[in-house]
Amino acid sequence: MRARSGWLPGRLLLRTAIALAPLALIACGPGGATAAVPTQKLALSAGDRVLVLAPHPDDEVLGGGGLIQAATALGLPVRVVFLTNGEANVWSFAVDQGALRLTPARARQLGMMRHAEALAADATLGIPPDHLTFLGYPDHGTLAMWTSHWGLSQGFQSPWTRTTRVPYPNAYRSGAVYTGESVVADLTAILRDVRPTKVLVSHPADLHPDHLALYLFTRVALWSLESELKPELYPYLVHHPGWPRPARYEPALGLAPPPALATKIGWLQYPLPAAAESGKVAALKKHRTQYASDGIFLRQLVRTNELFGDFSSVPLPPGRTAILVAPDDEKLPADLPEELTSLERGLFAALESIAIRRDGGDLAVTIAFSRPLQDETRVSLFVFGARPDRPFGAMPKLHVELGAHAEAAYDQARRLSASSVTVRREANTASVRIPLGFLGDPDRLLVSGRSSVGRVPLAASPWRIVDLR
């Protein structure tokens, strides 16, 4: 699914996804003139083994289709893994089948169609069918699995297929329960099998919730294998507001990062010769259902280069304060969602900044917002811990929700006692104090914040890695 502003079907689908997966990332702000194309280049080596992780069929081509062609031309082993089969794209099914109502049976049918399209598309890039793996997790459900489906026997229920398990018989692990542990187990096993030197994966600043979730699950799987593997990680961006510029097919132009991310990330480019650009378009056309309904968007990412880059982890030794979100960072969409009433628009408070400090045995987090919170406004803080000697699924998943008059803390869906986390409020700020012991005495943290009006999330910061070692 292509979730973006400015195009009616995509916006309708995105609003549907928000209602069904309320932690979807609505990142950053209005677009502007693009930044310069990075000068530093990603290089392939003779001994490389390349693993491409894609949230949906077609993302592997959009993010790394040119690099994949170069790797296969050099005879390097390339494996592509799809997190979902992309069965939630109502609009592409309507265009292809003439049916606006996506029943569970039709959703699974679309998932199988996109599976077949991926085989055809990646064959044009030089990848044989046995080098493609389909995990089959729920399209537009994987971020909800990340935030709140760990340690549960009952998995997340897909609103599209109405199942809580992988429904595809040709999936990597058909019948796997829709939980965070299932995704991490699959990625860990594949990483061990492939032993890649380079991993391409979706970006932590991507607008789409499945893209964000795949990055986070991949990080956790790689941490669990640190003593065995140390591949280079290359996140690629697909969905970002107002990007790329210009918003049309311009194969003679270079792809530059969004201005808001240009200096915050160390970007690399992979140059594409004209033949590789043509090969990328040919592969995209094999993703027939997506190209027919959304070809204008897909072609925007065919340029003279591909981009890769990641946020650096944030070191946090005792006594030091780190700024995870600064007041001048982009955090808002260009336009507030149309479903907000005029009253809700007037209540909106933006997430301004997040500062984090390690204070003795506690973690102190200060959140600032643009105005005092009103009745329908919420600001949330997420803090997940990780450590090498304990499964990530067994670690607490803290969510602190701040409202106009009260606050609450949760470990996934379980509400915590008032003594677990302390919150001190002022007009436009909240100071949250969390015992590190309560977080499982982690050596790393994954931290994010968001603001919302009612059930509509409006702005969220990318999840950042905080290193306590």
Secondary structure, DSSP 8 states (H G I E B T S, - for coil): ----SSSHHHHHHHHHHHHHSTT---B-----S-----S-B----TT--EEEEESSTTHHHHHHHHHHHHHHHTT--EEEEEEE--TT-HHHHHHHHS-----HHHHHHHHHHHHHHHHHHHHHTT--GGGEEEEEE-TTTHHHHHHH-SS-SS----TTT--SB---TTSTTTT-BSSHHHHHHHHHHHHHHH--SEEEEE-TT-SSHHHHHHHHHHHHHHHHTTTT---EEEEE---BTTBSSSSS--TTS-----GGGTTTS--EEEE--HHHHHHHHHHHHHSHHHHHHHHHHHHHT-SSEEEE-----EE--TT-EEEEE-TTS--S-SS--TTS-HHHHHH---EEEEEEEEETTEEEEEEEESS---TTEEEEEEEEEEBTTB-GGGS-EEEEEE-SS-EEEEETTEE--TTTSEEEE-SSEEEEEEETTTTTS-SEEEEEEEEEETTEEEEE---EEEE--
